[in-house]
Structure formats: C-alpha cells, structure tokens
Amino acid sequence: MKRSLPGFLVMGFLLIGAAGSALAHHGWRWTTGGNIELTGVIASTELGMPHGVLKVDAEGQIWMVEVGQPWRNERAGLRDGDLKKGVEVRIVGEPSADPKNRLMKAERIYIGKREYNLYPDRD
C-alpha cells in the first residue's frame, strides 16, 4: 500500500488538534487558580473515566464538581459509595474562571470529619 506525505501530514495535524482539545479540558487552565469552599448535598453522581462529576446542591444552587479519576479517588481513600446522592460534602477546589458557570474542580473532599485529598501536591 502506497502512502503519501500530504496524507500523513493531514492525519498528524488532526491527531495533534484532538490531543490539544482533550488536554485543555482536563487540565486546570479553565479554573481561576485560587481555591473556594463549597458545602452542600450531593444531588447526583457520575463516576468513571476520564473523571467523575458530582452535582452538588449548595443552598438551592446546583454546582457541577469535577472529582478525580477512579484511581485518584481510590488513592485518596474514597469509595464509590461514599459519593452518593444525599451525602453532605464540603469541597475545597478551584472554580471556573467564567463566573457565570457554577463549576469547580475538587482538590479535597470532606465527608463528616474525614478528609479525602485528591491532589496532595496542590493547595
């Protein structure tokens, strides 16, 4: 099978573009860089790859909270059953840089007096 240089170049640019989009979403660039604290009750949970998402009801406002990948949650001591509907949580993390979004990336999750540090190298 004969391959052409232009075909390889097009395929390469497409792969680079797709990788860049994935990295932009899953990094921290969309956050403010500073932490906030959010307290509320878990309204729903979707755990799995590439990361889990909680909907948290904080005084009548629903926040989307990105938690860690399954391996990161497990390393922090979290089990899937810990993050279920109706559980009260306190979350420390970075909110979206767009103030219209009620979206944050969790660094630490507190359930009762127990701390689950998802990103021990971040403050």
C-alpha positions as CSV (number, residue, x, y, z in Angstrom):
1,M,0.0,0.0,0.0
2,K,1.4,3.4,-1.0
3,R,1.2,6.3,1.4
4,S,1.5,9.9,0.6
5,L,3.3,12.6,2.6
6,P,0.3,15.0,2.4
7,G,-2.0,12.3,3.8
8,F,0.4,11.7,6.8
9,L,0.6,15.4,7.4
10,V,-3.2,15.9,7.5
11,M,-3.6,12.9,9.8
12,G,-0.8,14.3,12.1
13,F,-2.5,17.7,12.4
14,L,-5.8,16.1,13.1
15,L,-4.3,14.0,15.9
16,I,-2.5,17.0,17.4
17,G,-5.6,19.1,17.4
18,A,-7.7,16.3,19.1
19,A,-5.0,15.9,21.8
20,G,-4.8,19.6,22.4
21,S,-8.6,19.8,23.0
22,A,-8.5,17.0,25.4
23,L,-5.6,18.5,27.4
24,A,-7.3,21.9,27.6
25,H,-10.4,20.5,29.1
26,H,-8.8,18.1,31.6
27,G,-6.1,20.4,32.8
28,W,-6.5,23.3,35.2
29,R,-6.5,26.2,32.7
30,W,-10.2,26.7,32.9
31,T,-10.1,27.4,36.6
32,T,-9.3,30.6,38.5
33,G,-6.1,29.3,40.1
34,G,-7.5,30.1,43.6
35,N,-9.5,27.9,45.9
36,I,-13.0,28.3,47.2
37,E,-15.0,26.2,49.6
38,L,-18.4,24.7,48.7
39,T,-20.7,23.0,51.2
40,G,-23.8,21.2,50.0
41,V,-25.6,17.9,49.4
42,I,-24.8,15.5,46.5
43,A,-27.8,15.6,44.1
44,S,-26.3,13.1,41.7
45,T,-23.1,11.3,40.9
46,E,-21.5,10.1,37.7
47,L,-18.2,8.4,38.4
48,G,-15.8,6.9,35.9
49,M,-13.3,7.9,33.2
50,P,-12.0,10.4,32.4
51,H,-13.1,11.8,35.8
52,G,-16.2,11.8,38.0
53,V,-18.7,14.6,38.2
54,L,-20.9,15.4,41.2
55,K,-24.0,17.7,41.1
56,V,-24.0,19.4,44.5
57,D,-26.9,21.4,45.8
58,A,-25.5,24.3,47.7
59,E,-28.3,26.4,49.2
60,G,-30.5,25.9,46.2
61,Q,-27.8,26.3,43.5
62,I,-26.6,23.3,41.7
63,W,-22.8,23.1,41.2
64,M,-21.0,20.7,38.9
65,V,-17.9,19.4,40.7
66,E,-15.3,17.5,38.8
67,V,-13.7,14.9,41.1
68,G,-10.7,12.7,40.3
69,Q,-10.3,9.7,38.0
70,P,-11.3,6.4,39.7
71,W,-7.6,5.6,40.6
72,R,-7.2,9.1,42.2
73,N,-10.3,8.8,44.2
74,E,-9.3,5.3,45.4
75,R,-5.8,6.6,46.3
76,A,-7.4,9.3,48.4
77,G,-9.4,6.7,50.3
78,L,-12.8,7.4,48.6
79,R,-15.0,4.6,47.6
80,D,-17.8,5.0,45.0
81,G,-20.4,4.5,47.7
82,D,-19.0,7.5,49.7
83,L,-20.2,9.9,46.9
84,K,-23.8,9.0,46.7
85,K,-27.0,11.1,46.5
86,G,-28.0,12.7,49.8
87,V,-24.5,12.8,51.3
88,E,-23.4,16.2,52.7
89,V,-20.0,17.3,51.5
90,R,-17.6,20.2,51.9
91,I,-15.4,20.6,48.9
92,V,-12.2,22.7,48.5
93,G,-11.2,23.4,44.9
94,E,-10.8,25.7,42.0
95,P,-13.9,27.3,40.4
96,S,-14.3,28.0,36.7
97,A,-12.7,31.2,35.6
98,D,-16.0,32.1,34.0
99,P,-18.1,33.4,36.9
100,K,-21.4,32.5,35.1
101,N,-20.5,28.8,35.5
102,R,-21.1,27.0,38.8
103,L,-18.3,24.6,38.0
104,M,-15.3,23.6,40.1
105,K,-12.5,21.1,40.2
106,A,-12.2,19.4,43.6
107,E,-8.9,19.2,45.3
108,R,-10.1,18.0,48.7
109,I,-13.5,16.5,49.7
110,Y,-14.7,16.3,53.3
111,I,-17.4,13.9,54.4
112,G,-18.2,14.4,58.1
113,K,-14.8,14.9,59.7
114,R,-12.9,12.8,57.1
115,E,-10.7,14.5,54.5
116,Y,-10.1,12.9,51.1
117,N,-7.1,14.7,49.5
118,L,-7.4,14.1,45.7
119,Y,-4.4,16.3,44.8
120,P,-2.0,16.3,47.7
121,D,0.6,18.4,45.8
122,R,-1.9,21.3,45.3
123,D,-3.1,23.8,47.9
